[in-house]
Amino acid sequence: MMFWWKWRAMLGYWVARRLFNQRWAVETDWLWEWMQGQFARMATYDDVQAKAFYGHLLLHKGQGMGARNEGVRLLRLAAQAGDARSAYQLGVYSLQESIHQAGDPQQAADWFELALQHGHPTAGIKLLELYGEGGPEQTRDEKKAARIREQLGEHPLI
């Protein structure tokens, strides 16, 4: 019986992801509600890609702090499971200051390190900004900057 529910969630998620690219579907309230339900259901099945997708969606398009916090939670789970884009996004989010949080360069550096470990192409550049001479005082570390430069080698953006 459990297989049936997971298969149903996978099918609903597949349909919702196809509809997500259709403007009319996103602008139709009842259909958008259904699509979000499919994204949320698939994210509960420990699907890393679904967690990453829905987390990004909630962080950037969700309404209210509850949606944003859930987006960050899903991105954290996806990043810890190996999703480089989620780790990078958490690093960017950690640097942002708002009325709800102060920017945290050290936490951002940790997320960028994880993103770099998982192969994110620009995480190393962000780390060089944090570790380099012009970076925040909390994260400035020339030894780490040299290690990142060596690791990036002939990266085209450096």
Backbone torsions as a table, in degrees:
resi	resn	phi	psi	omega
1	MET	NA	-37.2	180.0
2	MET	-61.4	-37.3	179.2
3	PHE	-59.2	-40.4	-179.7
4	TRP	-59.0	-45.2	-177.6
5	TRP	-67.4	-38.6	178.6
6	LYS	-69.3	-41.0	178.4
7	TRP	-61.5	-42.0	178.2
8	ARG	-63.0	-41.4	177.8
9	ALA	-64.5	-41.1	179.4
10	MET	-65.2	-41.6	178.9
11	LEU	-66.0	-45.7	178.4
12	GLY	-61.3	-40.2	178.9
13	TYR	-64.5	-43.7	179.4
14	TRP	-59.4	-46.3	179.0
15	VAL	-64.3	-44.7	-178.8
16	ALA	-63.1	-38.6	178.7
17	ARG	-66.3	-35.0	177.1
18	ARG	-69.5	-40.8	179.2
19	LEU	-69.5	-26.3	-178.5
20	PHE	-58.6	-28.6	-179.8
21	ASN	-83.7	-0.8	-179.8
22	GLN	-104.2	118.8	-176.8
23	ARG	-58.5	-42.2	-178.0
24	TRP	-61.5	-34.2	-179.0
25	ALA	-70.8	-41.4	-179.5
26	VAL	-68.8	-30.9	-178.4
27	GLU	-85.4	-8.5	176.7
28	THR	-89.4	111.0	-170.3
29	ASP	-53.5	-51.7	-175.2
30	TRP	-66.1	-35.2	179.7
31	LEU	-71.4	-38.5	177.6
32	TRP	-62.8	-41.5	176.7
33	GLU	-60.0	-43.6	179.2
34	TRP	-63.2	-43.9	-179.7
35	MET	-60.6	-44.2	179.2
36	GLN	-62.9	-35.4	175.9
37	GLY	-62.5	-39.1	179.0
38	GLN	-67.7	-40.8	178.4
39	PHE	-62.6	-44.9	-179.0
40	ALA	-65.0	-42.7	-178.8
41	ARG	-61.9	-44.0	-178.4
42	MET	-68.6	-33.8	178.7
43	ALA	-64.9	-27.5	178.9
44	THR	-75.7	-15.5	179.7
45	TYR	-88.0	24.0	178.9
46	ASP	56.4	36.1	173.8
47	ASP	-90.9	110.7	-174.1
48	VAL	-60.3	-43.5	-178.7
49	GLN	-66.0	-37.4	177.6
50	ALA	-67.2	-40.7	176.5
51	LYS	-61.1	-44.5	-178.8
52	ALA	-64.4	-46.3	-178.7
53	PHE	-63.3	-50.7	-176.9
54	TYR	-68.7	-34.9	176.4
55	GLY	-62.1	-45.5	176.7
56	HIS	-61.5	-43.5	-179.1
57	LEU	-60.9	-47.4	-179.8
58	LEU	-67.0	-39.1	-179.1
59	LEU	-64.7	-41.0	-174.1
60	HIS	-94.8	-30.2	-175.2
61	LYS	-121.3	-4.7	-179.2
62	GLY	-68.5	153.2	-178.6
63	GLN	-103.8	119.9	177.1
64	GLY	95.6	165.3	-179.3
65	MET	-68.6	-30.0	178.1
66	GLY	-61.6	-45.0	178.8
67	ALA	-65.3	-43.3	179.7
68	ARG	-62.7	-43.6	179.2
69	ASN	-64.5	-39.3	177.3
70	GLU	-66.2	-37.9	176.3
71	GLY	-61.1	-44.3	178.4
72	VAL	-64.0	-40.5	179.1
73	ARG	-61.9	-45.3	179.6
74	LEU	-66.2	-40.1	177.2
75	LEU	-63.5	-39.5	178.5
76	ARG	-61.6	-44.7	179.2
77	LEU	-63.5	-41.8	179.3
78	ALA	-66.4	-41.2	179.5
79	ALA	-63.6	-43.3	179.9
80	GLN	-67.8	-21.1	177.3
81	ALA	-90.8	1.3	174.1
82	GLY	111.5	7.8	-179.7
83	ASP	-84.7	112.2	-175.7
84	ALA	-66.3	-39.9	-179.0
85	ARG	-63.7	-37.9	178.8
86	SER	-66.7	-42.2	178.3
87	ALA	-62.8	-42.5	178.8
88	TYR	-62.7	-44.6	-179.7
89	GLN	-62.5	-37.9	177.1
90	LEU	-65.8	-35.2	175.3
91	GLY	-63.6	-45.2	177.9
92	VAL	-62.6	-43.7	180.0
93	TYR	-63.0	-37.9	-179.5
94	SER	-66.1	-27.5	179.4
95	LEU	-78.7	-22.6	-175.9
96	GLN	-73.8	138.1	174.3
97	GLU	-103.4	141.7	176.9
98	SER	-148.0	-178.7	178.0
99	ILE	-70.5	-14.8	-177.8
100	HIS	-98.3	-18.8	-178.1
101	GLN	-153.9	149.2	172.2
102	ALA	-90.6	149.6	176.5
103	GLY	-63.7	141.0	-177.8
104	ASP	-126.3	90.1	-177.3
105	PRO	-60.9	-33.2	-179.6
106	GLN	-67.8	-43.3	177.1
107	GLN	-64.7	-39.2	177.2
108	ALA	-60.4	-43.7	179.4
109	ALA	-60.8	-40.0	178.4
110	ASP	-61.9	-43.5	179.6
111	TRP	-68.0	-39.9	178.0
112	PHE	-65.4	-36.2	175.5
113	GLU	-59.9	-45.4	179.5
114	LEU	-64.0	-42.2	178.7
115	ALA	-61.8	-41.4	179.0
116	LEU	-64.5	-41.1	177.6
117	GLN	-59.4	-34.1	-178.7
118	HIS	-92.1	6.0	171.1
119	GLY	93.9	20.3	177.7
120	HIS	-68.8	131.0	-172.1
121	PRO	-68.3	-27.7	-176.8
122	THR	-112.8	3.2	179.2
123	ALA	-62.6	-36.4	179.1
124	GLY	-63.1	-36.2	179.1
125	ILE	-66.9	-41.9	176.4
126	LYS	-63.0	-38.8	178.4
127	LEU	-65.1	-39.3	177.3
128	LEU	-62.2	-36.9	176.5
129	GLU	-64.2	-38.4	-178.8
130	LEU	-77.7	-38.7	-175.7
131	TYR	-86.2	-22.5	-175.0
132	GLY	-71.4	178.4	-176.3
133	GLU	-60.9	-33.3	-178.6
134	GLY	-86.4	0.2	-176.6
135	GLY	-78.6	172.9	178.3
136	PRO	-59.9	150.5	-177.1
137	GLU	-60.8	-35.9	-177.6
138	GLN	-63.4	-29.4	-173.5
139	THR	-110.9	-5.8	-176.3
140	ARG	-61.7	122.8	-177.9
141	ASP	-158.1	104.1	-174.8
142	GLU	-65.7	-33.4	178.4
143	LYS	-64.3	-43.2	178.2
144	LYS	-67.3	-37.8	178.3
145	ALA	-62.6	-42.4	178.2
146	ALA	-63.6	-40.1	178.3
147	ARG	-62.6	-41.6	180.0
148	ILE	-67.2	-43.2	178.5
149	ARG	-58.4	-43.2	179.2
150	GLU	-65.1	-41.1	-178.8
151	GLN	-66.3	-37.1	-178.6
152	LEU	-76.1	-26.6	177.6
153	GLY	59.9	-120.7	-176.5
154	GLU	-97.3	46.7	179.8
155	HIS	-62.9	133.9	-175.3
156	PRO	-66.4	-19.2	-177.6
157	LEU	-93.5	-0.3	-179.0
158	ILE	-95.3	NA	NA
